[in-house]
Amino acid sequence: MNSPASWMTHIGTWLARPTAFVVLGIYVAAWGVFSHESLFDWHAVATIATWAMTLFIQRAEHRDTQAIHAKLDEILRSRGEMNSDLSHVDEKEPEDIEKLRHQADQ
């Protein structure tokens, strides 16, 4: 069974996908149907805006991270200096990556 940290990473990655925006849209539609009188009060608008902006930020961060990884992978491949131990480090959990970085510094 996967660790809780693994599930958090998968959820974070999933939130960077367009499907998350569809889920938010369905949630807003359901909120409108079941609580239509409070859909356009300031609290509701602020909540929806906060969730939407969180998804936009998550998507932008994920795109930037993927682009950086692709560029670094290409540089390492072209120079022929790729360390096979680190070739799949992006599949590890953030805590494991930090441990690897600390070990490399010592």
Backbone as numpy.savetxt, mean C-alpha at the origin, in Angstrom:
# Nx Ny Nz CAx CAy CAz Cx Cy Cz
0.38 -20.72 8.68 -0.46 -19.53 8.68 0.43 -18.28 8.68
0.01 -17.27 7.96 0.79 -16.04 7.86 0.70 -15.24 9.15
1.75 -14.49 9.41 1.77 -13.66 10.60 0.87 -12.44 10.42
0.48 -11.79 11.54 -0.33 -10.57 11.42 0.36 -9.48 10.60
1.69 -9.39 10.71 2.42 -8.39 9.92 2.26 -8.66 8.43
2.25 -9.93 8.05 2.07 -10.29 6.65 0.70 -9.85 6.15
-0.32 -10.07 6.96 -1.66 -9.65 6.57 -1.75 -8.15 6.42
-1.08 -7.40 7.31 -1.10 -5.94 7.22 -0.44 -5.48 5.92
0.64 -6.13 5.54 1.31 -5.78 4.29 0.39 -6.05 3.11
-0.29 -7.17 3.13 -1.20 -7.51 2.02 -2.37 -6.53 1.96
-2.88 -6.12 3.10 -3.97 -5.15 3.12 -3.49 -3.81 2.57
-2.28 -3.39 2.98 -1.73 -2.15 2.46 -1.56 -2.18 0.95
-1.10 -3.31 0.43 -0.96 -3.46 -1.01 -2.31 -3.45 -1.70
-3.28 -4.11 -1.10 -4.63 -4.15 -1.68 -5.24 -2.75 -1.72
-4.98 -1.95 -0.70 -5.54 -0.59 -0.67 -4.96 0.31 -1.74
-3.89 -0.11 -2.37 -3.31 0.68 -3.45 -3.94 0.32 -4.80
-4.84 -0.61 -4.83 -5.46 -1.05 -6.07 -6.76 -0.27 -6.33
-7.15 -0.16 -7.59 -8.40 0.55 -7.92 -9.64 -0.06 -7.28
-9.58 -1.34 -6.95 -10.71 -2.00 -6.31 -11.08 -1.33 -4.99
-10.10 -0.79 -4.28 -10.37 -0.12 -3.02 -11.26 1.10 -3.23
-11.09 1.79 -4.35 -11.95 2.93 -4.65 -13.37 2.48 -4.95
-13.51 1.33 -5.58 -14.84 0.77 -5.84 -15.52 0.43 -4.52
-14.78 -0.18 -3.60 -15.33 -0.51 -2.29 -15.76 0.76 -1.56
-14.95 1.80 -1.63 -15.33 3.08 -1.01 -16.60 3.63 -1.64
-16.71 3.54 -2.95 -17.92 4.00 -3.64 -19.15 3.22 -3.21
-19.02 1.91 -3.06 -20.13 1.08 -2.61 -20.51 1.45 -1.18
-19.50 1.70 -0.34 -19.76 2.10 1.05 -20.52 3.42 1.09
-20.09 4.40 0.28 -20.77 5.70 0.25 -22.20 5.54 -0.26
-22.40 4.71 -1.27 -23.75 4.47 -1.78 -24.63 3.81 -0.72
-24.07 2.82 -0.02 -24.84 2.17 1.04 -25.15 3.16 2.17
-24.19 4.00 2.50 -24.41 5.02 3.53 -25.53 5.96 3.09
-25.53 6.30 1.81 -26.58 7.18 1.28 -27.96 6.55 1.33
-28.02 5.25 1.06 -29.31 4.55 1.06 -29.84 4.39 2.49
-28.97 3.97 3.41 -29.43 3.64 4.75 -29.42 4.82 5.72
-28.68 5.86 5.38 -28.63 7.02 6.27 -28.59 8.29 5.44
-29.54 8.41 4.52 -29.53 9.50 3.56 -29.64 10.89 4.20
-30.26 10.99 5.39 -30.40 12.29 6.02 -29.08 12.83 6.57
-28.11 11.94 6.84 -26.83 12.41 7.38 -25.68 12.29 6.38
-26.00 12.01 5.12 -24.94 11.80 4.13 -24.18 13.08 3.83
-24.85 14.20 3.87 -24.19 15.44 3.47 -23.94 16.39 4.64
-23.93 15.87 5.86 -23.51 16.73 6.96 -21.98 16.78 6.97
-21.41 17.72 7.70 -19.97 17.94 7.66 -19.17 16.73 8.13
-19.68 16.03 9.11 -18.97 14.86 9.61 -18.87 13.79 8.52
-19.96 13.55 7.83 -19.97 12.53 6.77 -19.05 12.93 5.62
-19.10 14.18 5.22 -18.25 14.65 4.12 -16.78 14.54 4.52
-16.46 14.92 5.75 -15.07 14.84 6.22 -14.60 13.39 6.28
-15.45 12.49 6.72 -15.09 11.07 6.80 -14.82 10.50 5.42
-15.70 10.76 4.49 -15.54 10.25 3.12 -14.30 10.86 2.47
-14.10 12.16 2.66 -12.92 12.82 2.09 -11.63 12.25 2.67
-11.63 11.99 3.97 -10.44 11.42 4.62 -10.13 10.04 4.06
-11.14 9.20 3.93 -10.92 7.87 3.39 -10.44 7.93 1.94
-11.05 8.80 1.15 -10.66 8.92 -0.25 -9.22 9.41 -0.37
-8.84 10.42 0.40 -7.48 10.93 0.34 -6.47 9.89 0.81
-6.85 9.11 1.81 -5.97 8.04 2.27 -5.70 7.05 1.13
-6.74 6.71 0.38 -6.57 5.79 -0.74 -5.71 6.41 -1.84
-5.92 7.70 -2.13 -5.10 8.37 -3.15 -3.63 8.40 -2.74
-3.37 8.73 -1.49 -1.99 8.78 -1.00 -1.36 7.39 -1.03
-2.11 6.38 -0.59 -1.60 5.01 -0.60 -1.26 4.58 -2.01
-2.11 4.91 -2.97 -1.87 4.53 -4.37 -0.63 5.23 -4.92
-0.49 6.52 -4.63 0.68 7.26 -5.12 1.97 6.71 -4.51
1.94 6.43 -3.23 3.12 5.87 -2.56 3.47 4.50 -3.14
2.48 3.68 -3.38 2.72 2.34 -3.94 3.31 2.45 -5.34
2.76 3.35 -6.15 3.28 3.54 -7.51 4.74 3.99 -7.47
5.04 4.96 -6.61 6.41 5.46 -6.50 7.37 4.36 -6.04
6.95 3.59 -5.06 7.79 2.51 -4.56 8.04 1.47 -5.63
7.00 1.10 -6.37 7.17 0.11 -7.44 8.09 0.63 -8.54
7.98 1.92 -8.86 8.85 2.51 -9.88 10.31 2.51 -9.42
10.55 2.87 -8.18 11.92 2.87 -7.64 12.50 1.46 -7.66
11.70 0.48 -7.25 12.18 -0.91 -7.26 12.51 -1.37 -8.68
11.67 -1.03 -9.63 11.92 -1.43 -11.02 13.20 -0.80 -11.55
13.40 0.47 -11.23 14.63 1.15 -11.70 15.87 0.55 -11.04
15.81 0.31 -9.74 16.96 -0.28 -9.05 17.25 -1.69 -9.57
16.20 -2.48 -9.79 16.40 -3.82 -10.34 17.09 -3.76 -11.70
16.68 -2.83 -12.54 17.28 -2.70 -13.86 18.74 -2.27 -13.78
19.05 -1.35 -12.87 20.44 -0.93 -12.69 21.30 -2.11 -12.25
20.83 -2.85 -11.26 21.60 -4.00 -10.77 21.76 -5.07 -11.83
20.72 -5.33 -12.59 20.81 -6.34 -13.66 21.80 -5.90 -14.74
21.76 -4.63 -15.10 22.64 -4.15 -16.18 24.11 -4.15 -15.78
24.39 -3.98 -14.50 25.78 -3.97 -14.02 26.25 -5.37 -13.66
25.35 -6.31 -13.55 25.73 -7.68 -13.22 26.20 -7.85 -11.80
25.83 -6.95 -10.91 26.29 -7.00 -9.53 25.16 -7.32 -8.56
24.17 -7.99 -9.02 23.02 -8.26 -8.18 23.34 -9.35 -7.17
23.01 -9.09 -5.91 23.19 -10.06 -4.84 21.96 -10.96 -4.82
22.16 -12.24 -5.05 21.01 -13.16 -5.14 20.24 -13.24 -3.83
20.90 -12.97 -2.69 20.21 -13.00 -1.40 19.20 -11.86 -1.28
19.47 -10.76 -1.95 18.61 -9.60 -1.84 17.66 -9.43 -3.03
17.71 -10.34 -3.98 16.92 -10.17 -5.19 15.41 -10.20 -4.93
14.99 -10.85 -3.87 13.55 -10.92 -3.57 13.24 -10.31 -2.21
14.04 -9.35 -1.80 13.83 -8.74 -0.48 12.50 -7.99 -0.42
11.98 -7.54 -1.56 10.72 -6.82 -1.56 9.52 -7.71 -1.22
9.74 -9.00 -1.16 8.67 -9.92 -0.78 8.65 -10.18 0.72
9.64 -9.65 1.44 9.72 -9.84 2.89 8.93 -8.76 3.61
8.72 -8.98 4.90 8.04 -8.00 5.73 8.98 -6.85 6.07
8.44 -5.65 6.30 9.30 -4.49 6.60 10.27 -4.73 7.75
9.84 -5.42 8.79 10.71 -5.68 9.93 11.90 -6.56 9.53
11.65 -7.54 8.65 12.72 -8.42 8.18 13.71 -7.64 7.30
13.20 -6.72 6.51 14.07 -5.89 5.66 14.96 -5.01 6.54
14.39 -4.45 7.60 15.18 -3.63 8.51 16.32 -4.45 9.14
16.02 -5.68 9.52 17.06 -6.55 10.09 18.18 -6.80 9.07
17.81 -7.05 7.81 18.81 -7.26 6.77 19.67 -6.02 6.58
19.05 -4.85 6.61 19.81 -3.61 6.43 20.76 -3.38 7.59
20.32 -3.69 8.81 21.20 -3.53 9.97 22.36 -4.51 9.92
22.11 -5.72 9.46 23.17 -6.71 9.34 24.20 -6.27 8.29
23.74 -5.66 7.20 24.65 -5.20 6.15 25.50 -4.03 6.61
24.99 -3.22 7.53 25.73 -2.07 8.04 26.85 -2.48 8.99
26.73 -3.66 9.59 27.73 -4.07 10.60 28.91 -4.75 9.99
